[in-house]
Amino acid sequence: MFDPKQPPQNLDDIRALLRDLPEADTAARDAVLAREPNLTKPAGSLGRLEEISLWLASWQGNAKPRATRPRVTIFAGSHGVCDQGVSAFPASVNQQMVENFINGGAAINQICKAVDAELRVMEVALEIPTNDFSREAAMLDEDCAEAMAFGMSAVEPGIDIFVPGEMGIGNTTAAAAIAHALFGGTPADWTGRGTGIDDATLERKTRVVGDAVILHRNQMNDGLDVLRCVGGREIAAMAGSILAARFLRVPVVLDGYVSCAAAATLFKMREDALDHCLIGHMSVEPGHKSLVEKLGKKPLLEFNMRLGEGSGAALTLPLLRAAAECHNGMATFETAHVSTGKDS
Protein backbone atom coordinates (compact mmCIF):
# COMPACT_ATOMS: atom_id res chain seq x y z
CA MET A 1 0.00 0.00 0.00
CA PHE A 2 1.18 3.52 -0.82
CA ASP A 3 2.66 5.38 2.14
CA PRO A 4 3.98 8.91 1.44
CA LYS A 5 6.27 8.59 4.46
CA GLN A 6 7.95 5.50 3.00
CA PRO A 7 8.96 6.33 -0.57
CA PRO A 8 9.87 3.48 -2.94
CA GLN A 9 13.54 2.53 -2.98
CA ASN A 10 13.65 0.73 -6.32
CA LEU A 11 11.51 -0.07 -9.33
CA ASP A 12 10.29 -3.32 -7.81
CA ASP A 13 8.67 -1.21 -5.09
CA ILE A 14 6.91 0.75 -7.84
CA ARG A 15 5.79 -2.50 -9.48
CA ALA A 16 4.28 -3.58 -6.18
CA LEU A 17 2.31 -0.32 -5.97
CA LEU A 18 0.99 -0.84 -9.48
CA ARG A 19 -0.42 -4.21 -8.44
CA ASP A 20 -2.48 -2.53 -5.71
CA LEU A 21 -4.17 0.42 -7.41
CA PRO A 22 -7.39 1.73 -5.84
CA GLU A 23 -10.52 1.69 -7.99
CA ALA A 24 -13.01 4.47 -8.61
CA ASP A 25 -15.46 5.20 -5.80
CA THR A 26 -18.69 3.49 -6.86
CA ALA A 27 -20.84 5.16 -4.20
CA ALA A 28 -19.86 8.64 -5.41
CA ARG A 29 -20.33 7.55 -9.01
CA ASP A 30 -23.79 6.15 -8.30
CA ALA A 31 -24.82 9.32 -6.49
CA VAL A 32 -23.86 11.46 -9.48
CA LEU A 33 -25.64 9.13 -11.87
CA ALA A 34 -28.76 9.33 -9.71
CA ARG A 35 -28.73 13.13 -9.47
CA GLU A 36 -27.84 13.96 -13.09
CA PRO A 37 -31.20 13.00 -14.70
CA ASN A 38 -33.06 15.23 -12.22
CA LEU A 39 -31.20 18.44 -13.05
CA THR A 40 -33.08 21.14 -14.93
CA LYS A 41 -31.86 20.37 -18.44
CA PRO A 42 -32.55 17.86 -21.18
CA ALA A 43 -30.81 14.55 -20.56
CA GLY A 44 -27.23 14.57 -21.88
CA SER A 45 -27.44 18.20 -22.98
CA LEU A 46 -24.17 19.18 -21.28
CA GLY A 47 -22.24 16.55 -23.20
CA ARG A 48 -18.71 16.02 -21.98
CA LEU A 49 -19.28 18.29 -18.98
CA GLU A 50 -21.50 15.53 -17.60
CA GLU A 51 -18.77 12.98 -18.23
CA ILE A 52 -16.25 15.20 -16.46
CA SER A 53 -18.38 15.71 -13.35
CA LEU A 54 -18.91 11.95 -13.12
CA TRP A 55 -15.18 11.33 -13.58
CA LEU A 56 -14.24 13.92 -10.95
CA ALA A 57 -16.65 12.50 -8.40
CA SER A 58 -15.60 8.91 -9.04
CA TRP A 59 -11.90 9.58 -8.52
CA GLN A 60 -12.22 12.15 -5.75
CA GLY A 61 -14.56 9.81 -3.88
CA ASN A 62 -17.03 12.63 -3.41
CA ALA A 63 -20.61 12.84 -4.70
CA LYS A 64 -20.08 16.61 -5.00
CA PRO A 65 -17.06 16.94 -7.32
CA ARG A 66 -14.67 19.82 -6.74
CA ALA A 67 -12.35 21.88 -8.89
CA THR A 68 -11.48 24.70 -6.53
CA ARG A 69 -7.89 23.80 -5.69
CA PRO A 70 -6.05 22.69 -8.82
CA ARG A 71 -2.27 22.49 -8.87
CA VAL A 72 0.11 22.60 -11.81
CA THR A 73 3.60 21.30 -11.07
CA ILE A 74 6.46 21.69 -13.53
CA PHE A 75 9.17 19.06 -13.18
CA ALA A 76 12.49 20.20 -14.63
CA GLY A 77 15.21 17.76 -15.67
CA SER A 78 18.36 17.59 -17.78
CA HIS A 79 19.07 15.04 -20.53
CA GLY A 80 22.46 13.65 -21.47
CA VAL A 81 21.18 12.74 -24.93
CA CYS A 82 21.38 16.45 -25.77
CA ASP A 83 25.08 15.75 -26.43
CA GLN A 84 23.94 14.12 -29.67
CA GLY A 85 22.65 17.42 -31.05
CA VAL A 86 18.95 16.51 -31.03
CA SER A 87 17.55 19.88 -29.90
CA ALA A 88 17.42 23.44 -31.16
CA PHE A 89 18.42 24.79 -27.75
CA PRO A 90 21.38 24.09 -25.45
CA ALA A 91 20.84 22.36 -22.10
CA SER A 92 21.70 25.63 -20.32
CA VAL A 93 18.20 26.83 -21.19
CA ASN A 94 16.83 24.45 -18.54
CA GLN A 95 18.04 26.53 -15.61
CA GLN A 96 17.22 29.78 -17.37
CA MET A 97 13.62 28.69 -17.89
CA VAL A 98 13.28 27.50 -14.30
CA GLU A 99 14.31 30.98 -13.19
CA ASN A 100 11.77 32.40 -15.61
CA PHE A 101 9.04 30.25 -14.05
CA ILE A 102 10.06 31.36 -10.58
CA ASN A 103 10.05 35.02 -11.68
CA GLY A 104 6.59 34.68 -13.22
CA GLY A 105 7.65 35.31 -16.80
CA ALA A 106 6.61 32.14 -18.65
CA ALA A 107 3.39 31.35 -20.48
CA ILE A 108 2.36 28.85 -17.81
CA ASN A 109 2.57 31.59 -15.16
CA GLN A 110 0.06 33.67 -17.08
CA ILE A 111 -2.22 30.71 -17.78
CA CYS A 112 -2.25 29.65 -14.13
CA LYS A 113 -3.05 33.21 -13.12
CA ALA A 114 -5.90 33.31 -15.63
CA VAL A 115 -7.43 29.97 -14.57
CA ASP A 116 -6.79 30.44 -10.82
CA ALA A 117 -4.44 27.49 -10.42
CA GLU A 118 -1.52 27.07 -8.05
CA LEU A 119 1.85 26.68 -9.82
CA ARG A 120 4.88 24.93 -8.39
CA VAL A 121 8.28 24.20 -9.92
CA MET A 122 10.34 21.18 -8.86
CA GLU A 123 13.89 20.64 -10.08
CA VAL A 124 14.68 16.94 -10.43
CA ALA A 125 18.47 16.96 -9.99
CA LEU A 126 18.55 19.56 -12.74
CA GLU A 127 22.29 20.07 -12.44
CA ILE A 128 22.94 16.36 -13.15
CA PRO A 129 22.02 15.26 -16.68
CA THR A 130 20.84 11.71 -17.18
CA ASN A 131 23.22 9.42 -19.00
CA ASP A 132 23.22 9.76 -22.78
CA PHE A 133 20.77 6.95 -23.57
CA SER A 134 22.19 6.55 -27.07
CA ARG A 135 25.20 4.99 -25.30
CA GLU A 136 23.92 3.59 -21.98
CA ALA A 137 20.75 3.46 -19.91
CA ALA A 138 19.55 6.93 -18.95
CA MET A 139 19.24 6.00 -15.27
CA LEU A 140 20.07 3.26 -12.83
CA ASP A 141 17.15 1.45 -11.21
CA GLU A 142 17.55 3.32 -7.91
CA ASP A 143 17.94 6.69 -9.66
CA CYS A 144 14.75 6.20 -11.63
CA ALA A 145 12.87 5.13 -8.48
CA GLU A 146 14.25 8.15 -6.61
CA ALA A 147 12.98 10.49 -9.33
CA MET A 148 9.57 8.80 -9.24
CA ALA A 149 9.46 9.13 -5.46
CA PHE A 150 10.32 12.82 -5.77
CA GLY A 151 7.39 13.21 -8.15
CA MET A 152 5.11 11.44 -5.70
CA SER A 153 5.87 14.11 -3.11
CA ALA A 154 4.30 16.75 -5.37
CA VAL A 155 0.78 15.42 -4.78
CA GLU A 156 -0.83 16.20 -1.43
CA PRO A 157 -4.25 15.43 0.07
CA GLY A 158 -6.63 18.33 -0.44
CA ILE A 159 -5.65 19.08 -4.02
CA ASP A 160 -8.70 18.76 -6.27
CA ILE A 161 -6.93 18.27 -9.61
CA PHE A 162 -3.27 17.74 -10.49
CA VAL A 163 -1.56 18.78 -13.73
CA PRO A 164 1.99 17.43 -14.26
CA GLY A 165 4.04 19.69 -16.52
CA GLU A 166 7.66 19.55 -17.58
CA MET A 167 10.72 21.46 -18.69
CA GLY A 168 13.70 19.63 -20.13
CA ILE A 169 15.66 20.36 -23.28
CA GLY A 170 15.82 17.09 -25.22
CA ASN A 171 12.78 15.54 -23.59
CA THR A 172 10.79 15.10 -26.80
CA THR A 173 13.64 12.80 -27.88
CA ALA A 174 13.10 10.81 -24.70
CA ALA A 175 9.32 10.84 -25.24
CA ALA A 176 9.76 9.54 -28.79
CA ALA A 177 12.09 6.77 -27.60
CA ILE A 178 9.62 5.79 -24.86
CA ALA A 179 6.71 5.67 -27.30
CA HIS A 180 8.71 3.71 -29.88
CA ALA A 181 9.88 1.22 -27.26
CA LEU A 182 6.38 0.77 -25.82
CA PHE A 183 4.30 0.66 -28.98
CA GLY A 184 6.60 -0.28 -31.86
CA GLY A 185 6.32 1.21 -35.31
CA THR A 186 9.26 3.07 -36.79
CA PRO A 187 11.35 5.79 -35.12
CA ALA A 188 9.97 8.30 -37.63
CA ASP A 189 6.42 7.53 -36.47
CA TRP A 190 7.21 8.99 -33.07
CA THR A 191 9.87 11.63 -33.71
CA GLY A 192 8.96 15.26 -34.40
CA ARG A 193 10.54 18.69 -34.48
CA GLY A 194 10.08 19.46 -30.78
CA THR A 195 11.07 23.08 -30.23
CA GLY A 196 11.55 23.61 -33.98
CA ILE A 197 14.59 21.73 -35.24
CA ASP A 198 15.71 21.77 -38.87
CA ASP A 199 15.66 18.81 -41.26
CA ALA A 200 19.21 17.68 -40.53
CA THR A 201 18.61 17.71 -36.78
CA LEU A 202 15.31 15.86 -37.21
CA GLU A 203 17.11 13.15 -39.18
CA ARG A 204 19.76 12.86 -36.45
CA LYS A 205 17.11 12.84 -33.70
CA THR A 206 15.16 10.08 -35.45
CA ARG A 207 18.30 7.99 -35.83
CA VAL A 208 19.15 8.44 -32.15
CA VAL A 209 15.65 7.31 -31.12
CA GLY A 210 15.80 4.18 -33.27
CA ASP A 211 19.34 3.22 -32.29
CA ALA A 212 18.62 3.71 -28.58
CA VAL A 213 15.62 1.38 -28.63
CA ILE A 214 17.68 -1.26 -30.42
CA LEU A 215 20.53 -0.80 -27.94
CA HIS A 216 18.34 -1.33 -24.87
CA ARG A 217 15.64 -3.66 -26.17
CA ASN A 218 16.95 -6.74 -24.39
CA GLN A 219 16.63 -5.07 -20.98
CA MET A 220 13.32 -3.29 -21.54
CA ASN A 221 10.85 -5.86 -20.23
CA ASP A 222 8.11 -3.52 -19.01
CA GLY A 223 7.15 0.13 -18.90
CA LEU A 224 9.38 0.94 -15.96
CA ASP A 225 12.38 -0.57 -17.70
CA VAL A 226 11.62 1.64 -20.70
CA LEU A 227 11.40 4.67 -18.43
CA ARG A 228 14.75 3.82 -16.84
CA CYS A 229 16.54 3.13 -20.13
CA VAL A 230 15.37 5.97 -22.38
CA GLY A 231 13.46 8.37 -20.14
CA GLY A 232 14.50 11.31 -18.02
CA ARG A 233 14.30 12.31 -14.39
CA GLU A 234 11.49 14.82 -14.95
CA ILE A 235 9.59 12.18 -16.95
CA ALA A 236 10.05 9.68 -14.13
CA ALA A 237 8.88 12.33 -11.65
CA MET A 238 5.74 12.90 -13.70
CA ALA A 239 5.06 9.17 -13.75
CA GLY A 240 5.51 9.07 -9.99
CA SER A 241 3.14 11.98 -9.48
CA ILE A 242 0.48 10.31 -11.63
CA LEU A 243 0.80 7.13 -9.58
CA ALA A 244 0.64 8.97 -6.23
CA ALA A 245 -2.43 10.88 -7.39
CA ARG A 246 -4.22 7.59 -7.92
CA PHE A 247 -3.66 6.56 -4.30
CA LEU A 248 -4.53 10.00 -2.93
CA ARG A 249 -7.74 10.27 -4.98
CA VAL A 250 -6.63 13.29 -6.98
CA PRO A 251 -7.76 13.30 -10.64
CA VAL A 252 -5.01 14.12 -13.13
CA VAL A 253 -5.09 16.12 -16.36
CA LEU A 254 -2.25 15.13 -18.67
CA ASP A 255 -0.62 17.66 -20.97
CA GLY A 256 1.16 16.97 -24.26
CA TYR A 257 3.61 14.47 -25.71
CA VAL A 258 6.11 14.26 -22.85
CA SER A 259 3.42 14.13 -20.16
CA CYS A 260 1.58 11.36 -22.00
CA ALA A 261 4.82 9.44 -22.60
CA ALA A 262 5.40 9.45 -18.84
CA ALA A 263 1.86 8.19 -18.30
CA ALA A 264 2.25 5.56 -21.01
CA THR A 265 4.97 3.78 -19.03
CA LEU A 266 2.33 3.10 -16.36
CA PHE A 267 -0.33 2.21 -18.92
CA LYS A 268 1.88 -0.55 -20.32
CA MET A 269 2.10 -2.00 -16.82
CA ARG A 270 -1.69 -1.90 -16.35
CA GLU A 271 -4.20 -0.67 -18.90
CA ASP A 272 -6.41 0.75 -16.13
CA ALA A 273 -3.54 2.66 -14.54
CA LEU A 274 -4.66 5.91 -16.18
CA ASP A 275 -8.38 5.68 -15.51
CA HIS A 276 -8.04 8.64 -13.12
CA CYS A 277 -6.50 10.73 -15.92
CA LEU A 278 -7.88 12.90 -18.69
CA ILE A 279 -5.82 14.34 -21.54
CA GLY A 280 -6.05 18.11 -21.67
CA HIS A 281 -5.10 18.84 -25.26
CA MET A 282 -3.78 17.42 -28.51
CA SER A 283 -0.27 18.65 -29.20
CA VAL A 284 0.89 19.33 -32.74
CA GLU A 285 3.92 17.14 -32.03
CA PRO A 286 3.07 14.35 -34.51
CA GLY A 287 3.70 11.43 -32.18
CA HIS A 288 1.22 12.74 -29.63
CA LYS A 289 -1.85 11.89 -31.70
CA SER A 290 -0.70 8.29 -32.10
CA LEU A 291 0.16 8.07 -28.42
CA VAL A 292 -3.25 9.42 -27.38
CA GLU A 293 -4.89 6.79 -29.58
CA LYS A 294 -2.82 4.06 -27.93
CA LEU A 295 -3.94 5.31 -24.52
CA GLY A 296 -7.58 5.14 -25.67
CA LYS A 297 -8.44 8.68 -24.63
CA LYS A 298 -9.91 11.81 -26.24
CA PRO A 299 -8.31 15.20 -25.49
CA LEU A 300 -10.51 18.06 -24.36
CA LEU A 301 -8.85 20.74 -26.52
CA GLU A 302 -6.96 21.02 -29.80
CA PHE A 303 -5.33 24.44 -29.95
CA ASN A 304 -2.24 23.69 -32.08
CA MET A 305 -0.03 24.04 -29.00
CA ARG A 306 3.34 22.38 -28.38
CA LEU A 307 4.83 24.35 -25.51
CA GLY A 308 4.82 21.80 -22.70
CA GLU A 309 4.98 23.22 -19.15
CA GLY A 310 1.50 21.79 -18.50
CA SER A 311 0.12 24.72 -20.50
CA GLY A 312 -2.49 22.90 -22.61
CA ALA A 313 -3.78 20.88 -19.66
CA ALA A 314 -4.00 23.99 -17.46
CA LEU A 315 -6.27 25.64 -20.02
CA THR A 316 -8.88 22.93 -19.40
CA LEU A 317 -9.26 23.73 -15.70
CA PRO A 318 -12.16 26.17 -16.22
CA LEU A 319 -14.00 23.41 -18.08
CA LEU A 320 -13.55 21.06 -15.14
CA ARG A 321 -14.63 23.78 -12.73
CA ALA A 322 -17.74 24.46 -14.84
CA ALA A 323 -18.59 20.75 -14.92
CA ALA A 324 -18.40 20.50 -11.13
CA GLU A 325 -20.38 23.70 -10.56
CA CYS A 326 -23.12 22.67 -12.99
CA HIS A 327 -23.60 19.33 -11.30
CA ASN A 328 -23.52 20.68 -7.77
CA GLY A 329 -25.31 23.97 -8.26
CA MET A 330 -28.11 23.28 -10.70
CA ALA A 331 -31.60 22.90 -9.31
CA THR A 332 -33.54 19.71 -9.78
CA PHE A 333 -36.88 19.69 -11.55
CA GLU A 334 -38.53 19.16 -8.19
CA THR A 335 -36.80 21.97 -6.27
CA ALA A 336 -37.21 24.45 -9.14
CA HIS A 337 -40.83 23.44 -9.74
CA VAL A 338 -40.06 22.87 -13.41
CA SER A 339 -42.10 20.39 -15.37
CA THR A 340 -40.24 17.42 -16.77
CA GLY A 341 -42.66 17.14 -19.65
CA LYS A 342 -43.83 13.83 -18.20
CA ASP A 343 -46.20 15.34 -15.63
CA SER A 344 -49.31 15.60 -17.75
Summary of the structure (lengths in Angstrom):
residues: 344
radius of gyration: 20.5
end to end distance: 54.7
largest distance: 75.6
contacts: 1255
relative contact order: 0.18
helix: 50%
strand: 9%
